[in-house]
Amino acid sequence: MTASGCMTVHGELEVVPSATKSEAAQALKDFTAAYNEADKAYDPALDAGRVTGALGAINQAGLKARQAQSPQGNPRHKPLELTDAKFSIPKKQGWPRWFVADTDSNRDQDSGRRDTRWLMVFVRGGADQLWEVSHLWVLRPDEMPDFKKDKDGFAEPVEPDAPALAVAPKDLSKQYASYLQDGEPVNFAPGSHTSALRQARKSVARQPGRTVQYLDRRLDTGAFAPLGLVDKDGGATVFFATRQFEQQTVAQGVRLDLNADVRALITGTAKTKLTKERVSSQVVRVPVKGEGEQQVTVLARIQGLTAAQGS
């Protein structure tokens, strides 16, 4: 017991690197092996221990849907290879601990317009837990964040309330869901994942005999809590999630849009109404408050169907 009344147990109060580079490399290797096993068999149980948060929700539901459609496994399976890994490992206190991996995959072309890299967030909730991937996006090399590093090469984590940023990380999920829903607050720069997405929704909202409504909700607790690293320019790159509901209602005699994934995950009987539930994962750049452009830029976004309800 120290004079201040704090007790250090298993180093939880000590600021330490979240992982060594060798531990990060092994975590990437373990994830890749589990991902390949699950993708080959279309069996969510085979990588359930290596995914969590937004990616976990998307991955597990996706594998469940594909397993229902192809019980014998994936006839087009191609083993994933992740190479040229660059790790950004923050120093922090306590759990969870986490790091970011910037890797090259064998799912692209290594030059030109189709050259991409995978940005992945690895999280570990305790000393007795496995490293799990909570977020994964595909970005062009020039879109990759440029993180601030100290003299030892370690990254700097962003606090959830981060008063120096234009938008605090803890508020991003709520504000992004609100923006997609109502257009407010206008804290997000125009682009394919913001203004264009809202416009696309409007274009399908009402069709002859069919109405589509969207409802967006924050998703920012537990395994879905936002994470972020300080960028070289003083801003931050933040990773967060949201939940989306899409309700489709049709008139008598008009068919609901029931694709194979929906049929695999649906509960209830879809007669005139279908509600799809999705989880969405975003990586954004947040500028420093009061300096130049104040809007958040959404670099990438992936979403996946996680459930469906018919009535």
N, C-alpha and C positions, 0 to 999 in steps of 0.2 A: 504494500500500500504506500503510495507516494504521499508527499505532504499535501498535495491538492485534493487528495481523496480518490484519485483514479487508480485503477488496478490494470496492469497489463497482463492479459491472458493469451497465451499462444501468439503473441505479437499483434493482436488485433488493433492496438492503439499506436503501433509503430508505422510510420510511413515507409513503405517498401515497394519495390517493383512488383507489379501484379504477376509477372512471370519472368523466367529467364528466356533467352532466345531459343535455347534448346527445348524448353518446355513448350514454347509457342509452336516451334516446328513440329514437335511430336503431336500436339493438339490438332494441328492442320492435317497431319498424316492420318491420325485416328478418325477425324471427321470424314476425310476423303474415302477411307476404307469402308466406313459404315454407310456413307451416302451411296457408294457403288453397290454394296450388298442389297440395300433397300430398293434402289432403282432397278436392279436386275430382277429381283423377285417380286417387285411391287408389294413389298411387305413393310408397313410403317413401323412394326416392332423392331426391325433391324437397325434403324437409326434413331429410335425414340430417345435414347440416352445421349445423343450428340446434337440435338436441336432443342431450342427453347424459345420463348417469347414469340415475336411475330413470325419468324421463319419456322419455328416449331409448329405453330397453328396452321400455316400454309402448307408446309411439307407433309405433315401427318394426314391432313384432310385430302390433299392431292393424291397421296399414295393409296389411301383408302378407296378413293373414287376409281383410280386406275386398276386396283386389285379387283374391284367388283366387275369391271369391264373386261379384264384380262387375267383370270385366276391363275393361268399358267406362267405369269411373269411378263417381263418386257421383251418382246421379240426384237426390238431395235436398240437394245442396250449397248451403249458405247462407254467403256470405263472413263470416268472423269479423271483428268490429271491436272494438278495444280502445282505450278513451278514458279521459280523466280520470286519467292515470297519475300516481302518487305514488311517487317513488323513495327508497329507503333505501340509501345508498352508504357502505360502511365505508372507513376509512383502514386500510391494511395494508401489510405488507412482503412483497415477492416475489410469486411466482405459486403457485397460481392466484389470480386476482382475481375478485371477484363482487359482485353487488348484488341487491336485492330490489325487485320492482315490484308495486304494489297498483293494479289497474286495474279499470275497469268494462267489461263486455262487452255485446254485443247479444244474448246468449243468456238474458236474464232479464227480469224486470219491474223498473222503476226505483223502485218503492215497494212497501210492504207486505211480506208474509211471503216473497214470492218474489224479493225484491231481493237480489242477490248481487254479489260482486266476486271477481276472480281474483287470487290471490297466486302470484307466479312468482319463481323464483330463476335468475338469469343468471350463467353461469360462463365465464371465459376462461382457458385454460391457458397462454398465452404471447402475446408481442407479435405473433407471426405467425399467431395463431389467431382464429377467429370467436367472437363471443359466442353461447353455446348455453344453452338452458333445461334445467336439470336436475330441477326440481320444479315442479308446478303443482297448485293446489288451488282449489276454489270455496268461499268462506266468506260468511257474512252480514256486512254492514258492522260490526256490533257485535262480531264475533268477530276482526276484524283486529288484529294485534299493535300495541302502542303502543311503538315503539322509542325508546331513549334517543338524543338527538342532541347534539353539541357546539355551541359558539357559532357555528360555521360551517355547521351543518346536516348534519354527517356522522355516520353511525352508528358504533357500536363493536362490532367482531367479538368473538365468544366463543372463548376458547382451547379446544382439544380436551379438555384435562384439567381446566379451570376448577374449582379446589378449592372455590370459594365456593358452587357450586351443589349442590343435593340429589343430582343424578346428573350426572356429567361427560358432555358430548356424545359423547365417544369410546366410552362404554359403553352408549349408548341402544339401538343396533341389537341388540347382544348381549342386553341385558336385556329388550327388548320381545319378541324372538324366544323367549327363555326363558319369559317370562310367558305368551305365547300357547300355548306348548307344554305347560308344566307348572303354570302359575299362580304361579310364583315367578321373581324376587322381586316382592313386592307393592308395587312402586313406582309403579304406574299407577292413577290415579283411575278409579272405575267409570264406564262409559259405553258408547256404541254401538261404539266401536273397541277396547274392552278386555273388560270382564266380559260384555257382551251378545254380543260376537263369540265368546268361548269357549263361551257357552251355546248359541249357534246351531250351532256345530260339534258339540257333544254331541248335539243333537237329530237330526242327520243321520248320525252316526257309524255307526249300525247299523240297517239296514232289512232286511226279509225278502229273503234271497238276496243281500244287498249289504252290504259293509263299506267305510267311508270312513275313511282315516287321514290325519292332517296332520303335516307336519314343517316347522318354521320354522327359518331359518338367518340369521345376521347377514350384512349386506351393507354394508361400511363402508370399503372401500379404493378407491384410484384415483378414478375419476369418481363413485363412490358414497360418498365420505368425507362425514361429517356437517358441516354448516355452521350457524352460529347468530349471532344478534345480541342484544346486551344490551337488556332492556326498561327502561322508565322506573322500574319498581319495584325494579330491581336483579336480578331474575330474568333469564331468557333465553327466546327463542323459537328452537327448534332444528329443523333440517330433516334427516331421515335416511331410510334405506331398509332394507328387509329382503327376504329371498327366502322363498317358501313353496312347498312341494310337497304336492299332494293326490293320494293314491293310492286309486283305486276298484277293488275286487275283487268280482266277481260269481260266483255259482254257475252251474253248467251250465244253459243255457236262459234265463238272465236277461240282458237287454240292458244293455250299458254306456251311460252317458249321454254321447253323442257329438253335441254341437251343431255348428253350422256353423263357428264359430271353431276349435274343436278339430280338426275334419276338415281345415281349411285348414293347420294347423300341425303335425299329428301325423306322427311317424315310427314305423315298425314297424306291425304289424297287431294291432289291439285285439280280442282274443278274450275273455279273462276278466279282464284287468287294464289299467287306464289310469292313467297318472301325469301330472298337470297341473303345470306349473311357472309360478309367477307372481312378479312383482316388485311390491312394495308401497312406497308413498311416504307418509311421515308428517310432519306439522308439529305440534310439541308446545310447551307452556309448561312450563318447568322452574323451580321456586321456588328462592329462596336457602336454603342449608342452615341448619337450626336456627331458621327463622322461620315460625311458623304451619303451614299445610298443607304437607306434605313430598312429596306425590304429584305425579307428572307428569301433566298433562292433555293428552290427544290431541285437538287441535282439528279435524283433518281427516285423512283417509286415502284414497288412491286405490290401486287395484291393477289389474293387467292380466295376462292370459294371455300368456306369452312363448314357451312350448314345450309339447309333449305327446308322450308315449311310450306306445305300445301293445304289449301282449304277450299 
